């Protein structure tokens, strides 16, 4: 059986521990009928990668982590119809299967799109998970259109999801876009991406009211803990919140008097549950590719580590764990 190089974890350990991520040799994955085999050229590291790594239980079998990836199709399954050998692709994968931190990865074609032709592999790898999360939030949960009035508040605007949500909302809707940031470099980043106003999450009520005195209609929340009462104050009646985190002991009662709707966003729902509309992730990534190539939005990569090894992946995890990364960290071959 042919083998490949990969980066794996046997247990959840601090990122500074060399055993937290190791160079390993494993079999090349076998393809299911709808799978493609991708030669991975670049991956990005998300807070989700860090969370999964830190929470791993001890096992004799290594877990290959990694979601975002860009690469080239090397082989296709017996029922693949949308992609061909040689296609350059990008995707965010499936949390229930072996990840992208490897030489090759098997992934369902319905989750994969051709990467933007104007981007390198590293630039493309920064996009899928955050683009899917932002897209599903804006256009499936909030159901924003060109006629929506907003305003929209994107918390954590300089992060990976926030950076994509700001751009997609500006490119495809007419809603005023507010984004939260506190550091000067973060404020500058999201202003350059097109945010109409920047608020400070350390003083959310005052700074939001200053730019949206009538309140906001939508909130994208990656950092929900301690913010529910503030959201209840700044949201208009019948407003909407989509959360992408999962704080313990969440109390939503303050939202009731305004009939505020609560949504969860988990971009792995379609692949985890093999939903009938799985191919929607391919379609939205194709839309994102078009927007990139039309120069209506841009990649969010801010740091590329040219070391596709355990050491390089560990460094990317370390940077993301600080919580101070603007944009995305990518590891490239």
C-alpha positions in Angstrom: 0.0 0.0 0.0 1.5 3.4 -1.0 2.2 5.8 1.9 2.5 9.5 2.3 4.0 12.1 4.6 1.6 13.8 7.1 1.5 15.8 10.3 -0.4 14.0 13.1 -1.4 14.2 16.8 -1.7 11.4 19.2 -3.1 13.5 22.1 -4.1 17.0 23.0 -0.9 18.8 24.2 0.2 22.4 24.5 1.5 23.7 21.2 5.0 24.3 22.6 5.3 20.6 23.2 7.1 19.0 20.2 4.8 15.9 20.7 1.7 18.0 20.0 2.2 17.7 16.2 4.5 15.2 14.7 5.8 14.2 11.2 4.4 10.8 10.5 4.0 8.3 7.6 0.6 6.9 6.8 -1.2 5.1 4.0 -2.5 7.3 1.1 -6.3 7.5 1.6 -8.6 5.3 -0.5 -11.3 7.1 -2.5 -15.0 6.8 -2.0 -17.1 7.0 -5.2 -17.6 10.8 -4.9 -14.1 11.6 -3.7 -11.2 13.3 -5.3 -7.6 12.8 -4.2 -5.8 16.2 -3.8 -2.1 16.8 -3.6 -2.1 19.4 -0.9 0.1 22.5 -1.6 -1.0 24.9 1.1 -3.2 24.9 4.2 -4.4 27.6 6.6 -4.8 27.2 10.4 -8.1 28.4 12.0 -9.2 28.6 15.6 -11.1 25.4 14.9 -7.8 23.6 14.2 -6.4 24.8 17.5 -9.5 23.8 19.4 -9.6 20.3 17.9 -5.8 19.7 18.6 -6.0 20.9 22.2 -9.0 18.7 22.9 -7.8 15.4 21.5 -8.0 12.4 23.7 -5.0 10.1 23.8 -4.9 7.5 21.0 -2.5 5.0 19.4 -3.8 6.1 16.0 -2.7 9.6 14.9 -5.3 12.2 14.1 -4.4 14.2 10.9 -5.8 17.7 11.5 -6.4 20.5 9.0 -9.5 21.9 7.2 -8.6 24.6 4.7 -6.5 23.5 1.8 -5.5 24.3 -1.8 -3.9 21.8 -4.2 -4.2 19.8 -7.4 -6.5 16.9 -8.2 -4.4 13.7 -8.6 -7.1 11.1 -8.9 -10.9 10.9 -8.9 -13.5 8.4 -7.6 -15.8 6.3 -9.8 -18.8 8.7 -9.6 -17.0 12.1 -9.8 -18.5 14.3 -12.4 -17.6 17.9 -11.5 -13.8 17.8 -11.4 -10.9 16.2 -13.3 -7.3 15.2 -12.7 -5.1 18.3 -12.9 -7.7 20.8 -11.7 -6.4 23.3 -9.1 -8.9 23.4 -6.2 -9.6 24.7 -2.8 -11.9 23.6 0.0 -12.5 23.3 3.8 -13.0 19.5 4.0 -15.0 17.4 6.4 -14.4 17.3 10.2 -15.3 13.6 10.3 -12.4 12.6 8.0 -8.6 12.8 8.0 -7.6 16.4 7.4 -5.4 18.5 5.1 -2.1 18.4 7.0 -0.8 15.8 4.7 0.7 15.2 1.3 -2.6 13.9 -0.1 -6.2 14.2 1.1 -9.4 12.5 0.0 -12.4 14.8 0.0 -15.9 14.7 -1.4 -16.2 16.6 -4.7 -19.3 18.3 -3.5 -17.3 20.3 -1.0 -14.6 21.4 -3.5 -14.3 24.1 -6.1 -11.7 25.2 -8.5 -9.5 27.8 -6.8 -9.4 31.4 -8.0 -7.1 31.5 -11.1 -5.6 34.8 -9.9 -4.4 33.4 -6.6 -1.5 31.3 -5.6 -2.2 28.1 -3.6 -1.2 29.9 -0.4 -3.5 32.8 -1.1 -6.4 30.5 -1.9 -5.9 28.2 1.1 -6.7 31.2 3.4 -10.3 31.4 2.2 -12.5 28.3 2.3 -13.6 27.8 5.9 -14.0 31.5 6.6 -15.7 32.2 3.3 -18.2 29.3 3.9 -18.9 30.4 7.5 -19.4 34.1 6.5 -21.5 33.2 3.4 -23.8 30.8 5.3 -24.3 33.4 8.0 -25.1 36.3 5.7 -27.1 34.6 3.0 -28.6 31.5 4.6 -29.2 32.6 8.2 -29.7 36.3 7.8 -31.0 35.9 4.2 -29.4 39.2 3.2 -30.1 40.5 -0.3 -29.4 43.7 -2.3 -32.6 45.1 -0.8 -31.7 44.4 2.9 -31.3 47.5 5.0 -29.2 46.5 8.0 -27.1 47.6 9.6 -24.9 44.6 10.1 -22.4 44.3 13.0 -19.5 41.9 12.5 -17.8 41.2 15.8 -14.1 40.3 15.5 -13.9 42.1 12.2 -10.2 41.6 11.7 -10.3 37.8 12.2 -10.6 35.3 9.4 -14.4 35.0 9.4 -14.9 38.7 10.1 -12.6 39.7 7.2 -14.6 37.6 4.8 -18.0 38.7 6.2 -17.1 42.4 5.8 -16.0 41.9 2.2 -19.0 39.7 1.1 -21.5 42.0 2.7 -20.0 45.0 0.9 -19.7 43.2 -2.4 -23.2 41.6 -2.5 -25.5 43.7 -0.3 -26.2 47.4 0.4 -26.3 47.1 4.2 -24.1 49.4 6.2 -21.3 47.3 7.7 -20.0 47.9 11.2 -17.0 45.8 12.5 -15.4 45.6 15.9 -11.7 46.0 16.6 -9.6 47.6 19.2 -5.9 47.5 18.1 -4.8 50.1 15.6 -3.6 47.5 13.1 -7.0 45.7 13.3 -8.9 48.9 12.7 -6.8 49.7 9.7 -7.2 46.2 8.3 -11.0 46.2 8.4 -11.3 49.8 7.1 -9.2 48.8 4.1 -11.5 45.8 3.6 -14.5 48.2 3.3 -16.1 48.4 6.7 -18.3 51.6 6.9 -17.5 52.1 10.6 -15.4 50.5 13.3 -16.6 49.9 16.9 -14.7 48.9 20.0 -15.7 45.6 21.5 -14.4 46.9 24.9 -17.0 49.6 24.8 -19.6 48.0 22.5 -22.7 49.9 23.6 -21.3 53.4 23.4 -19.3 53.0 20.2 -22.1 51.2 18.4 -24.7 53.7 19.4 -22.4 56.5 18.2 -22.5 55.2 14.6 -25.9 53.4 14.6 -28.1 55.3 17.0 -31.2 53.4 15.8 -29.5 50.1 16.5 -28.3 47.2 14.3 -30.4 44.5 12.6 -27.8 41.7 12.4 -24.9 40.6 14.5 -22.3 38.0 13.5 -20.8 36.8 16.8 -17.6 34.8 17.1 -17.1 35.9 20.7 -20.5 35.6 22.5 -19.5 35.1 26.1 -20.5 38.2 28.2 -22.1 40.0 25.2 -25.8 38.8 25.2 -27.0 41.8 27.3 -25.1 44.2 25.1 -26.5 42.6 21.9 -30.0 42.9 23.4 -29.4 46.6 23.8 -28.0 47.4 20.4 -30.2 45.1 18.3 -33.4 46.4 16.9 -36.7 44.5 17.6 -36.9 41.4 15.4 -33.1 41.5 14.8 -30.9 38.5 14.2 -27.8 37.0 15.8 -25.6 34.2 14.3 -23.1 32.7 16.7 -20.1 30.6 15.5 -18.7 29.9 19.0 -20.2 27.7 21.8 -19.9 29.4 25.2 -21.0 27.3 28.2 -24.0 28.4 30.2 -25.4 30.7 27.5 -28.4 32.6 28.7 -30.6 34.1 25.9 -33.5 35.4 27.9 -32.4 39.1 27.5 -33.2 38.7 23.8 -36.9 37.8 24.3 -38.6 41.2 24.7 -37.3 42.3 21.3 -38.1 38.9 19.6 -34.5 38.6 18.5 -33.8 35.5 16.5 -30.8 33.3 17.4 -28.9 31.2 14.8 -26.0 28.8 15.0 -23.5 28.5 12.2 -21.4 25.4 11.9 -19.9 25.0 8.4 -19.4 21.3 8.8 -23.1 20.6 9.3 -23.6 19.7 5.6 -20.7 17.2 5.4 -21.2 15.8 8.9 -24.8 14.9 8.2 -24.5 14.2 4.5 -27.3 16.6 3.7 -29.0 16.5 0.4 -27.7 20.0 -0.5 -24.0 19.3 0.3 -23.1 20.7 -3.1 -24.1 24.2 -2.0 -20.6 24.5 -0.4 -19.0 23.9 -3.8 -21.4 26.4 -5.4 -20.7 29.1 -2.9 -16.9 28.6 -3.2 -17.3 28.9 -7.0 -19.1 32.3 -6.4 -16.2 33.3 -4.1 -13.7 32.4 -6.8 -15.5 34.6 -9.2 -15.6 37.5 -6.9 -11.8 37.1 -6.3 -11.0 36.9 -10.0 -13.2 39.9 -10.6 -11.3 41.8 -7.9 -14.4 42.5 -5.9 -13.0 40.8 -2.8 -9.5 39.8 -1.9 -7.6 37.0 0.0 -7.2 37.5 3.7 -3.7 35.8 4.1 -1.4 37.9 6.2 1.4 35.4 7.1 2.8 32.5 5.0 5.0 29.9 6.7 7.0 28.1 4.0 7.5 24.9 6.0 5.0 22.2 5.4 6.1 20.1 8.4 5.2 19.5 12.0 7.4 22.5 13.0 5.7 24.8 10.5 2.2 23.7 11.5 3.1 24.1 15.2 4.2 27.7 14.5 1.0 28.5 12.8 -1.0 27.0 15.7 1.1 29.1 18.1 0.3 32.3 16.2 -3.4 31.6 16.0 -3.6 30.7 19.7 -2.4 34.2 20.7 -5.8 35.5 19.5 -4.1 38.5 18.0 -3.8 37.4 14.3 -5.2 39.8 11.7 -6.4 37.9 8.7 -5.1 34.3 8.2 -2.0 32.3 8.7 -1.1 29.8 5.9 1.5 27.0 5.8 2.8 26.3 2.3 5.1 23.8 0.6 
